[in-house]
Amino acid sequence: MRQVAKCECARWPNSLRPNNYCIQVNDKTLNTNFLGGIVEGRLFFNLDEITHNIAGNKNIKNFLKELVTNDSTAAEKKHKTIEGETKLYGQVLITSNEPYIIEVETSDR
């Protein structure tokens, strides 16, 4: 199924984004060890065109599940020691032409 909606605030210039509360997450964004910086303080996540090859990576797969289902995550931030979990407040919008982005089993939350 083709999704045509896009996170509107992801299209806004940085100067107009309300304190960068929105982020467009794609394959390049997920190819980092410092996913804590992606989620901290965000209110909207647009998971845009994430390929099955990336989503199939066990660490990324678990991170995406946490982003959708959990209240917090223990993702690492660049140049910072993990002192606890980062609260997740954001809404998630998934836009893709891929048939399966996040592998979800019936036993998942």
Residue, then its C-alpha position, 0 to 999 in steps of 0.5 A: m500500500r502506498q502512503v502519500a502523506k508526509c510529516e509536514c513539519a519535516r518539510w519546514p526549514n529549520s528556522l521555522r521548526p518549533n525547536n526541531y521537535c520534528i524529525q524525518v528518519n530514513d536509512k541514513t539516519l538509522n545507520t548510527n550508533f547514537l540513536g539517542g540524539i534522534v529521539e530526545g525532545r522529539l514530538f513527531f517522527n516521520l519514518d520515511e522510506i526505510t528499506h527492509n534491509i535496514a529494518g531487518n538489522k536486529n538492533i535497528k529493528n528493536f529500536l523501531k519497535e521501541l519507538v512505536t511501542n515503548d514509553s522510553t529507550a536506552a539509546e546512546k547519545k554522542h559524547k554522553t554516557i547513558e545515564g538512564e532511559t530517554k522518554l519517548y513522547g513522539q507520534v510516529l508517521i510511517t511513509s514508504n513504498e515498501p510492503y513491510i517496514i517494521e516486523v511486528e509479530t502477534s506476540d509483540r506489544 
